[in-house]
């Protein structure tokens, strides 16, 4: 059974930066959402440093089984990131501005839906 990583949830809840290796390249990421999407455990993060084929900072969706050497940093981040109105991921889902918007489905101020479904 697919299970989200408790260390990633801890990082999201505490708004702590993470360092990891993804596809053999070191990256520094603000984790924003984590769960099962399209049959794979994935992490949605805002990459701020490290290797990237795109300009940084930028959003990145990573499969958890392709990540290595995950480490929590003592450095924190403020939470949500500004997004363009109606910005969507390459998967066609709304990219939400913060993990708290996803975790509080009763919020009437933020109308977003979770990017990653099947969260535990």
C-alpha positions as protocol buffer text, in pm:
chain_id: "A"
residue {
  index: 1
  type: UNK
  ca { x: 0 y: 0 z: 0 }
}
residue {
  index: 2
  type: UNK
  ca { x: 125 y: 348 z: -88 }
}
residue {
  index: 3
  type: UNK
  ca { x: 202 y: 560 z: 217 }
}
residue {
  index: 4
  type: UNK
  ca { x: 316 y: 923 z: 245 }
}
residue {
  index: 5
  type: UNK
  ca { x: 648 y: 980 z: 425 }
}
residue {
  index: 6
  type: UNK
  ca { x: 604 y: 1102 z: 787 }
}
residue {
  index: 7
  type: UNK
  ca { x: 928 y: 1304 z: 761 }
}
residue {
  index: 8
  type: UNK
  ca { x: 786 y: 1499 z: 466 }
}
residue {
  index: 9
  type: UNK
  ca { x: 462 y: 1565 z: 655 }
}
residue {
  index: 10
  type: UNK
  ca { x: 667 y: 1690 z: 949 }
}
residue {
  index: 11
  type: UNK
  ca { x: 855 y: 1927 z: 718 }
}
residue {
  index: 12
  type: UNK
  ca { x: 527 y: 2054 z: 568 }
}
residue {
  index: 13
  type: UNK
  ca { x: 358 y: 2103 z: 905 }
}
residue {
  index: 14
  type: UNK
  ca { x: 662 y: 2281 z: 1053 }
}
residue {
  index: 15
  type: UNK
  ca { x: 735 y: 2476 z: 730 }
}
residue {
  index: 16
  type: UNK
  ca { x: 1092 y: 2349 z: 729 }
}
residue {
  index: 17
  type: UNK
  ca { x: 1311 y: 2345 z: 418 }
}
residue {
  index: 18
  type: UNK
  ca { x: 1439 y: 2007 z: 300 }
}
residue {
  index: 19
  type: UNK
  ca { x: 1753 y: 1896 z: 120 }
}
residue {
  index: 20
  type: UNK
  ca { x: 1729 y: 1594 z: -105 }
}
residue {
  index: 21
  type: UNK
  ca { x: 1872 y: 1429 z: -411 }
}
residue {
  index: 22
  type: UNK
  ca { x: 1626 y: 1387 z: -698 }
}
residue {
  index: 23
  type: UNK
  ca { x: 1730 y: 1221 z: -1023 }
}
residue {
  index: 24
  type: UNK
  ca { x: 2089 y: 1230 z: -898 }
}
residue {
  index: 25
  type: UNK
  ca { x: 2092 y: 1608 z: -836 }
}
residue {
  index: 26
  type: UNK
  ca { x: 2089 y: 1792 z: -504 }
}
residue {
  index: 27
  type: UNK
  ca { x: 1795 y: 2027 z: -448 }
}
residue {
  index: 28
  type: UNK
  ca { x: 1677 y: 2260 z: -172 }
}
residue {
  index: 29
  type: UNK
  ca { x: 1297 y: 2265 z: -153 }
}
residue {
  index: 30
  type: UNK
  ca { x: 1010 y: 2415 z: 44 }
}
residue {
  index: 31
  type: UNK
  ca { x: 768 y: 2120 z: 78 }
}
residue {
  index: 32
  type: UNK
  ca { x: 405 y: 2222 z: 26 }
}
residue {
  index: 33
  type: UNK
  ca { x: 199 y: 1905 z: -34 }
}
residue {
  index: 34
  type: UNK
  ca { x: 256 y: 1531 z: -17 }
}
residue {
  index: 35
  type: UNK
  ca { x: 42 y: 1230 z: -95 }
}
residue {
  index: 36
  type: UNK
  ca { x: -66 y: 982 z: -360 }
}
residue {
  index: 37
  type: UNK
  ca { x: -133 y: 1105 z: -715 }
}
residue {
  index: 38
  type: UNK
  ca { x: -174 y: 883 z: -1021 }
}
residue {
  index: 39
  type: UNK
  ca { x: -70 y: 572 z: -829 }
}
residue {
  index: 40
  type: UNK
  ca { x: 257 y: 719 z: -692 }
}
residue {
  index: 41
  type: UNK
  ca { x: 355 y: 892 z: -369 }
}
residue {
  index: 42
  type: UNK
  ca { x: 461 y: 1243 z: -469 }
}
residue {
  index: 43
  type: UNK
  ca { x: 580 y: 1572 z: -323 }
}
residue {
  index: 44
  type: UNK
  ca { x: 486 y: 1917 z: -449 }
}
residue {
  index: 45
  type: UNK
  ca { x: 755 y: 2164 z: -353 }
}
residue {
  index: 46
  type: UNK
  ca { x: 889 y: 2505 z: -434 }
}
residue {
  index: 47
  type: UNK
  ca { x: 1255 y: 2452 z: -528 }
}
residue {
  index: 48
  type: UNK
  ca { x: 1471 y: 2749 z: -427 }
}
residue {
  index: 49
  type: UNK
  ca { x: 1826 y: 2622 z: -480 }
}
residue {
  index: 50
  type: UNK
  ca { x: 2032 y: 2336 z: -617 }
}
residue {
  index: 51
  type: UNK
  ca { x: 2025 y: 2182 z: -963 }
}
residue {
  index: 52
  type: UNK
  ca { x: 1733 y: 2249 z: -1196 }
}
residue {
  index: 53
  type: UNK
  ca { x: 1685 y: 2254 z: -1571 }
}
residue {
  index: 54
  type: UNK
  ca { x: 1445 y: 2549 z: -1521 }
}
residue {
  index: 55
  type: UNK
  ca { x: 1506 y: 2892 z: -1366 }
}
residue {
  index: 56
  type: UNK
  ca { x: 1475 y: 2897 z: -986 }
}
residue {
  index: 57
  type: UNK
  ca { x: 1276 y: 2941 z: -777 }
}
residue {
  index: 58
  type: UNK
  ca { x: 1011 y: 2720 z: -935 }
}
residue {
  index: 59
  type: UNK
  ca { x: 749 y: 2457 z: -851 }
}
residue {
  index: 60
  type: UNK
  ca { x: 850 y: 2093 z: -877 }
}
residue {
  index: 61
  type: UNK
  ca { x: 647 y: 1771 z: -852 }
}
residue {
  index: 62
  type: UNK
  ca { x: 865 y: 1476 z: -747 }
}
residue {
  index: 63
  type: UNK
  ca { x: 794 y: 1105 z: -707 }
}
residue {
  index: 64
  type: UNK
  ca { x: 894 y: 1000 z: -357 }
}
residue {
  index: 65
  type: UNK
  ca { x: 1051 y: 672 z: -469 }
}
residue {
  index: 66
  type: UNK
  ca { x: 1294 y: 872 z: -688 }
}
residue {
  index: 67
  type: UNK
  ca { x: 1415 y: 1089 z: -397 }
}
residue {
  index: 68
  type: UNK
  ca { x: 1722 y: 1006 z: -187 }
}
residue {
  index: 69
  type: UNK
  ca { x: 1915 y: 1149 z: 110 }
}
residue {
  index: 70
  type: UNK
  ca { x: 1618 y: 1345 z: 244 }
}
residue {
  index: 71
  type: UNK
  ca { x: 1719 y: 1577 z: 528 }
}
residue {
  index: 72
  type: UNK
  ca { x: 1517 y: 1833 z: 723 }
}
residue {
  index: 73
  type: UNK
  ca { x: 1677 y: 2174 z: 756 }
}
residue {
  index: 74
  type: UNK
  ca { x: 1654 y: 2401 z: 1060 }
}
residue {
  index: 75
  type: UNK
  ca { x: 1569 y: 2681 z: 816 }
}
residue {
  index: 76
  type: UNK
  ca { x: 1199 y: 2755 z: 785 }
}
residue {
  index: 77
  type: UNK
  ca { x: 991 y: 2924 z: 514 }
}
residue {
  index: 78
  type: UNK
  ca { x: 686 y: 3151 z: 551 }
}
residue {
  index: 79
  type: UNK
  ca { x: 430 y: 2915 z: 396 }
}
residue {
  index: 80
  type: UNK
  ca { x: 238 y: 2965 z: 75 }
}
residue {
  index: 81
  type: UNK
  ca { x: 389 y: 3112 z: -240 }
}
residue {
  index: 82
  type: UNK
  ca { x: 234 y: 3373 z: -464 }
}
residue {
  index: 83
  type: UNK
  ca { x: 73 y: 3222 z: -770 }
}
residue {
  index: 84
  type: UNK
  ca { x: -85 y: 3366 z: -1080 }
}
residue {
  index: 85
  type: UNK
  ca { x: -461 y: 3368 z: -1079 }
}
residue {
  index: 86
  type: UNK
  ca { x: -585 y: 3024 z: -1183 }
}
residue {
  index: 87
  type: UNK
  ca { x: -233 y: 2886 z: -1214 }
}
residue {
  index: 88
  type: UNK
  ca { x: -239 y: 2514 z: -1279 }
}
residue {
  index: 89
  type: UNK
  ca { x: 16 y: 2240 z: -1264 }
}
residue {
  index: 90
  type: UNK
  ca { x: 108 y: 2037 z: -1569 }
}
residue {
  index: 91
  type: UNK
  ca { x: -144 y: 1782 z: -1442 }
}
residue {
  index: 92
  type: UNK
  ca { x: -428 y: 2032 z: -1480 }
}
residue {
  index: 93
  type: UNK
  ca { x: -492 y: 2076 z: -1107 }
}
residue {
  index: 94
  type: UNK
  ca { x: -499 y: 2408 z: -926 }
}
residue {
  index: 95
  type: UNK
  ca { x: -172 y: 2487 z: -752 }
}
residue {
  index: 96
  type: UNK
  ca { x: -272 y: 2596 z: -405 }
}
residue {
  index: 97
  type: UNK
  ca { x: -99 y: 2882 z: -225 }
}
residue {
  index: 98
  type: UNK
  ca { x: -25 y: 2703 z: 102 }
}
residue {
  index: 99
  type: UNK
  ca { x: -52 y: 2370 z: 282 }
}
residue {
  index: 100
  type: UNK
  ca { x: -289 y: 2525 z: 536 }
}
residue {
  index: 101
  type: UNK
  ca { x: -538 y: 2603 z: 258 }
}
residue {
  index: 102
  type: UNK
  ca { x: -534 y: 2232 z: 167 }
}
residue {
  index: 103
  type: UNK
  ca { x: -555 y: 2114 z: 527 }
}
residue {
  index: 104
  type: UNK
  ca { x: -853 y: 2334 z: 614 }
}
residue {
  index: 105
  type: UNK
  ca { x: -1133 y: 2232 z: 377 }
}
residue {
  index: 106
  type: UNK
  ca { x: -1380 y: 2451 z: 567 }
}
residue {
  index: 107
  type: UNK
  ca { x: -1195 y: 2771 z: 477 }
}
residue {
  index: 108
  type: UNK
  ca { x: -1420 y: 3004 z: 282 }
}
residue {
  index: 109
  type: UNK
  ca { x: -1146 y: 3256 z: 204 }
}
residue {
  index: 110
  type: UNK
  ca { x: -938 y: 3024 z: -11 }
}
residue {
  index: 111
  type: UNK
  ca { x: -1112 y: 2822 z: -279 }
}
residue {
  index: 112
  type: UNK
  ca { x: -856 y: 2563 z: -378 }
}
residue {
  index: 113
  type: UNK
  ca { x: -860 y: 2190 z: -403 }
}
residue {
  index: 114
  type: UNK
  ca { x: -581 y: 1953 z: -304 }
}
residue {
  index: 115
  type: UNK
  ca { x: -329 y: 1879 z: -573 }
}
residue {
  index: 116
  type: UNK
  ca { x: -246 y: 1538 z: -429 }
}
residue {
  index: 117
  type: UNK
  ca { x: -534 y: 1304 z: -364 }
}
residue {
  index: 118
  type: UNK
  ca { x: -552 y: 1000 z: -140 }
}
residue {
  index: 119
  type: UNK
  ca { x: -377 y: 1165 z: 154 }
}
residue {
  index: 120
  type: UNK
  ca { x: -356 y: 967 z: 474 }
}
